[in-house]
Amino acid sequence: MRIVKIGIIGCGVISHTYITNIKTMYTWLNIVACADLSLTKAQKVAHQYDIPNACMPDELLKIQDIEIVINLTVPSVHASVNQKILQAGKHVYCEKPLALNMEDAKKTLDVAKEYNKMLACAPETFLGAGLQTCRKIIDEGWIGQPLSMTANMMSYGVETWHTSPEFYYKKGGGPMMDMGPYYITALVALLGPISHLACFQSKGEASRTIYSEPLRGQKINVDVSTTYTGIIQFSNQLIGNINMSFDVWHSNLPMLEIYGTEGTLTIPDPNMFGGKIQLLRKESVMDSVQVKTFNENLESDMKKQVLAYELPQLYSQPLENMRGLGVLDMAFALVNGRKHRVDESLAYHVTEALIGFDKSAESGMIYKMQSTCERPKPLPVGQDFNALD
């Protein structure tokens, strides 16, 4: 296996996670340059992580040895930067979302096809041990035929922790565009493509106070919706609901659950690569059911507690945060001549769904998806994360 050389454009907060993981875990990747519109920021990151070249973005694209560029810029320029990377003859892995509108997303796909380059977009968390284990549980029928699901990201905003949270409340931000990609990508990877969706949305506050340093006390004007309540219908007729909010201080709703004819699967945080998996089979409910009068059943149900079983992850990984795994998969696809799992059709379909929620809320109508995609190929059990098949 040859080493694949990587460049990074955008040296903000998330770049530190990517760089750390690539340098410590992904031995087949080699970061040879990092770039930012602020050369000082790029130089600081390069010095911190011993990266040979710090430069401006256009200079990075001229480095011939670089085969894959990781685009970690702000969402508003994802599409334009992706297109420049592709036109420079390099494959691109972009942080989410792929684009802020379908026209830019489609143009990016067209450029990738024209230059015969791979285009991938985060999140890649569905490649982690948690969601891959859940995929195997579903595919092997442990919950029977999946019928419905619920997805919930209910929290207060990023201004409680992010050092520069302003862009989260501008066009391209908000809970659906920011966190929705993790949930929608996970659902498509587990259940297949989406056919229809509907949504209501609201804005909790007109402005937000920043609680984190160094901008603590400053105000942010909110230009986007901060609460979404949606309904999803998948192509296989499975239905479910999704709630995404930056307006909730606390919630007991599950992050992600899938309900089938034979049981319930509680899925770990799709923003992470692993976590707690619980399976409740219908037998654990039916075994405690007896033929009684209504009042007797009611009293019995109040006393008993039906327990779900916690299942082990079937895939080995050293950390819960494996960000960069999608870049590694792309590198192996490049070297081995296969399709990468975090591919452009998945990214385009997820992007349309995210934008479709806004279109449904604005029109008051059900949105019919125009795109589709295949579920990404699962990882074999026991797969070494550093040698993806």
C-alpha positions in Angstrom: 0.0 0.0 0.0 1.5 3.3 -1.0 1.2 6.5 1.1 -1.4 9.0 -0.2 -0.4 12.6 0.2 -3.0 15.0 1.6 -3.5 18.8 1.6 -5.9 20.7 4.0 -7.6 23.9 3.2 -9.1 25.7 6.2 -7.2 25.7 9.5 -10.1 26.3 11.9 -11.2 24.4 15.0 -12.1 21.1 13.2 -8.8 21.0 11.4 -7.0 20.0 14.7 -9.1 16.8 15.0 -8.5 15.8 11.4 -4.8 16.5 11.6 -4.3 14.7 15.0 -6.2 11.6 13.8 -4.4 11.4 10.5 -1.0 11.8 12.1 -1.6 9.3 14.9 -3.9 6.7 13.4 -4.1 6.8 9.6 -0.6 5.6 8.6 -1.4 5.5 4.9 -2.1 9.2 4.8 0.5 12.0 4.8 -0.4 15.6 5.3 2.2 17.6 3.2 0.5 21.1 3.3 -2.1 23.1 5.0 -3.6 26.4 3.8 -5.9 29.2 5.0 -6.9 32.6 3.8 -5.0 33.7 7.0 -1.4 32.7 6.2 -0.6 33.3 9.9 -3.2 30.7 11.0 -1.9 28.2 8.4 1.7 28.7 9.6 0.7 28.3 13.3 -1.1 24.9 12.5 1.8 23.8 10.3 4.3 24.5 13.1 2.1 22.8 15.8 1.8 19.6 13.8 5.1 19.6 11.9 3.4 19.9 8.5 6.1 20.8 5.8 4.2 23.5 3.9 1.9 26.4 5.1 0.5 28.5 2.3 -2.5 30.2 0.7 -5.2 27.9 -0.9 -4.2 28.6 -4.5 -0.6 27.7 -3.7 -1.6 24.4 -2.1 -3.5 23.4 -5.3 -0.3 23.8 -7.3 1.5 21.2 -5.2 1.6 18.2 -7.7 2.2 15.5 -5.1 -1.1 16.2 -3.3 -3.8 13.7 -4.5 -6.6 14.4 -2.0 -7.5 17.8 -0.5 -9.6 18.1 2.6 -11.9 21.1 2.5 -12.5 22.5 6.0 -13.6 26.0 5.0 -16.9 27.6 6.2 -20.1 26.2 4.6 -20.8 29.3 2.4 -17.8 28.6 0.3 -17.7 24.8 0.3 -19.1 24.5 -3.3 -16.7 27.1 -4.9 -13.6 25.7 -3.1 -14.6 22.1 -4.0 -14.8 23.1 -7.6 -11.4 24.7 -7.6 -9.9 21.6 -6.0 -11.4 19.4 -8.7 -10.4 21.7 -11.5 -6.8 21.5 -10.1 -6.9 17.8 -10.8 -7.3 16.6 -7.2 -9.8 14.5 -5.4 -11.7 16.3 -2.7 -13.1 15.4 0.7 -15.3 18.2 2.1 -16.8 18.9 5.5 -20.5 19.1 5.5 -22.6 20.3 3.9 -21.7 19.7 0.3 -23.4 23.0 -0.8 -26.1 25.4 0.4 -28.3 25.0 -2.6 -29.0 22.3 -5.2 -27.6 24.3 -8.1 -24.2 24.5 -6.5 -24.3 20.9 -5.4 -25.2 19.7 -9.0 -22.5 21.9 -10.5 -19.9 20.4 -8.1 -20.9 16.9 -9.1 -20.7 17.9 -12.8 -17.1 19.2 -12.3 -16.1 16.0 -10.5 -17.4 14.0 -13.4 -15.8 16.3 -16.0 -12.3 16.0 -14.3 -12.9 12.3 -13.4 -12.1 12.9 -9.7 -13.7 11.6 -6.6 -15.9 13.8 -4.5 -16.8 13.0 -0.9 -18.5 14.8 1.9 -18.7 14.4 5.6 -20.0 13.0 7.8 -18.3 9.6 7.7 -19.5 8.6 11.1 -21.6 5.8 9.6 -18.2 4.0 9.0 -17.6 3.9 12.7 -18.0 0.8 14.9 -21.3 2.0 16.4 -23.3 2.5 13.2 -21.6 -0.4 11.4 -22.7 -2.7 14.2 -26.3 -1.3 13.9 -26.2 -1.8 10.2 -25.4 -5.5 10.7 -28.1 -5.9 13.3 -30.7 -4.4 10.9 -29.5 -6.4 7.9 -29.6 -9.7 9.8 -33.1 -9.1 10.9 -32.7 -8.7 14.7 -35.5 -6.1 14.8 -37.4 -7.8 11.9 -38.8 -5.5 9.2 -38.0 -1.9 10.1 -41.2 0.1 10.2 -40.5 3.5 11.7 -37.8 5.7 13.4 -37.2 8.8 15.4 -34.2 11.1 15.3 -33.6 13.9 17.8 -30.9 16.5 18.2 -32.3 18.7 21.0 -29.7 21.0 22.6 -28.8 24.6 23.2 -26.6 26.4 20.6 -22.9 26.2 19.9 -22.4 29.6 21.4 -22.0 27.8 24.8 -18.7 26.2 23.6 -17.5 27.3 20.2 -14.7 29.9 20.0 -16.3 31.6 17.0 -20.0 30.6 16.7 -21.3 33.4 14.5 -21.5 31.5 11.2 -23.8 28.9 12.8 -26.6 31.4 12.8 -26.0 32.7 9.2 -27.2 31.1 5.9 -25.8 27.6 5.9 -26.0 27.3 9.6 -28.7 26.3 12.0 -29.4 22.9 13.5 -30.5 21.2 10.4 -27.6 22.2 8.1 -25.1 21.8 11.0 -26.2 18.6 12.7 -28.7 17.2 10.3 -26.1 15.7 8.0 -25.0 13.3 10.8 -28.5 12.1 11.4 -29.7 12.0 7.7 -26.5 10.3 6.5 -26.8 7.7 9.3 -30.4 7.0 8.4 -29.8 6.7 4.7 -26.8 4.4 5.4 -29.0 2.2 7.7 -32.3 2.3 5.9 -31.8 3.5 2.3 -32.8 6.6 0.4 -35.6 9.1 1.2 -38.6 9.6 -1.1 -40.6 12.4 0.6 -40.4 14.7 3.6 -42.3 17.5 5.3 -41.3 20.1 7.9 -42.2 23.0 10.2 -39.6 25.3 11.5 -39.2 28.3 13.9 -36.7 30.8 15.3 -36.3 30.7 19.0 -34.6 34.1 19.5 -33.8 37.0 17.2 -30.3 37.2 18.8 -28.0 35.1 20.9 -25.5 35.9 23.6 -22.1 34.2 23.3 -21.0 32.4 26.5 -17.7 31.0 25.3 -14.3 32.7 25.2 -12.9 34.9 23.6 -16.2 36.5 22.5 -18.1 36.1 25.7 -20.9 38.6 26.1 -21.2 39.6 22.5 -24.5 39.3 20.6 -25.2 37.3 17.4 -28.0 38.1 15.1 -29.9 34.9 14.1 -30.7 34.7 10.4 -31.8 31.0 10.3 -34.4 28.8 11.9 -33.3 27.2 15.1 -36.0 24.5 15.6 -37.1 22.0 13.0 -39.8 19.3 13.3 -40.0 17.0 10.3 -41.4 13.8 8.9 -39.5 11.5 6.6 -40.7 8.8 4.3 -38.1 6.4 2.9 -38.2 4.7 -0.5 -39.0 1.4 1.2 -42.1 3.1 2.8 -40.6 3.3 6.3 -41.7 6.5 8.0 -40.3 8.5 10.9 -39.9 11.9 12.6 -36.9 14.2 13.1 -36.5 17.0 15.6 -33.4 19.3 15.3 -33.1 22.3 17.7 -30.7 24.8 19.2 -33.5 26.0 21.5 -33.6 23.2 24.1 -31.7 23.2 27.4 -32.5 19.5 28.2 -34.3 16.6 26.6 -34.8 12.9 27.3 -35.7 12.0 23.7 -33.5 9.3 22.2 -30.9 10.5 19.7 -31.9 7.8 17.2 -34.1 4.7 17.4 -35.4 2.3 14.8 -38.6 0.3 15.4 -39.2 -3.0 13.7 -41.7 -5.9 13.7 -39.5 -7.9 16.1 -38.0 -5.2 18.3 -36.4 -1.8 18.9 -32.8 -0.7 18.2 -31.4 2.3 20.1 -28.5 3.7 18.1 -25.6 5.7 19.5 -25.0 9.4 18.7 -24.6 9.7 14.9 -22.2 12.6 15.5 -19.7 10.0 16.9 -18.1 6.9 15.6 -19.1 4.6 18.5 -21.2 4.4 21.6 -23.9 2.5 23.5 -26.1 0.2 21.4 -29.3 -1.3 22.9 -31.6 -4.0 21.4 -35.0 -4.8 22.8 -36.6 -7.9 21.3 -40.4 -8.3 21.4 -39.9 -11.5 23.4 -38.8 -9.5 26.4 -42.1 -7.7 26.4 -44.3 -10.7 25.5 -42.8 -13.0 28.1 -44.1 -10.7 30.8 -47.6 -10.3 29.4 -50.3 -12.4 31.0 -54.0 -12.7 30.3 -55.5 -10.4 32.9 -58.2 -7.8 33.3 -57.5 -4.3 32.2 -56.9 -3.1 35.7 -54.7 -6.0 36.6 -52.6 -5.4 33.5 -52.3 -1.7 34.3 -51.1 -2.4 37.8 -48.6 -5.1 36.5 -47.2 -2.8 33.8 -46.6 -0.1 36.4 -44.4 -2.5 38.5 -42.5 -4.2 35.7 -39.5 -2.8 33.8 -38.8 -4.2 30.3 -35.0 -4.2 29.8 -33.1 -3.7 26.6 -29.9 -5.6 26.1 -26.7 -3.6 25.5 -24.8 -5.1 22.6 -21.0 -4.9 22.0 -19.6 -3.2 19.0 -18.5 -5.8 16.4 -15.8 -3.6 14.9 -12.5 -2.6 16.6 -11.5 1.1 16.7 -9.0 2.8 19.0 -11.0 6.1 19.6 -14.7 7.2 19.6 -13.8 10.2 17.4 -12.4 8.7 14.2 -12.8 11.8 12.1 -10.9 11.4 8.9 -12.0 7.8 8.4 -13.8 8.9 5.2 -10.6 10.3 3.8 -8.9 7.0 4.6 -11.6 5.1 2.7 -11.2 7.5 -0.2 -7.4 6.9 -0.2 -8.0 3.1 -0.3 -10.5 3.5 -3.0 -8.0 5.6 -5.0 -5.2 3.0 -4.7 -7.4 -0.1 -5.1 -9.6 1.2 -7.9 -12.9 0.8 -6.1 -15.9 3.0 -5.3 -15.5 5.1 -2.1 -18.2 4.7 0.5 -18.7 8.4 1.3 -19.4 9.2 -2.3 -21.0 12.1 -4.2 -24.4 10.4 -4.8 -24.9 9.9 -1.0 -23.7 13.5 -0.3 -26.0 14.9 -3.0 -29.0 13.0 -1.7 -28.4 14.1 1.9 -27.9 17.7 0.8 -31.2 17.6 -1.1 -33.0 16.3 2.0 -31.5 19.1 4.2 -32.6 21.7 1.8 -35.9 20.0 1.3 -36.8 20.5 4.9 -36.5 24.3 4.4 -38.5 24.1 1.1 -41.3 22.2 2.8 -41.5 24.6 5.7 -41.5 27.6 3.4 -44.1 26.2 1.0 -46.3 24.3 3.5 -46.2 21.4 1.2 -44.7 17.8 1.2 -41.4 17.8 -0.6 -40.7 15.0 -3.1 -37.0 14.1 -3.4 -35.6 14.2 -6.9 -32.4 12.3 -6.2 -31.7 8.9 -4.8 -28.6 6.8 -3.9 -27.5 3.4 -2.8 -26.7 2.4 0.8 -22.9 2.4 1.2 -21.3 -1.0 1.2 -20.9 -2.1 4.8 -17.5 -3.0 6.4 -16.7 -6.7 6.9 -16.8 -7.7 10.6 -13.3 -7.6 12.1 -12.1 -5.1 9.5 -8.9 -3.3 10.4 -9.8 0.4 10.3 -6.4 1.1 8.7 -7.0 -1.3 5.8 -10.5 -0.7 4.7 -11.8 -3.2 2.2 
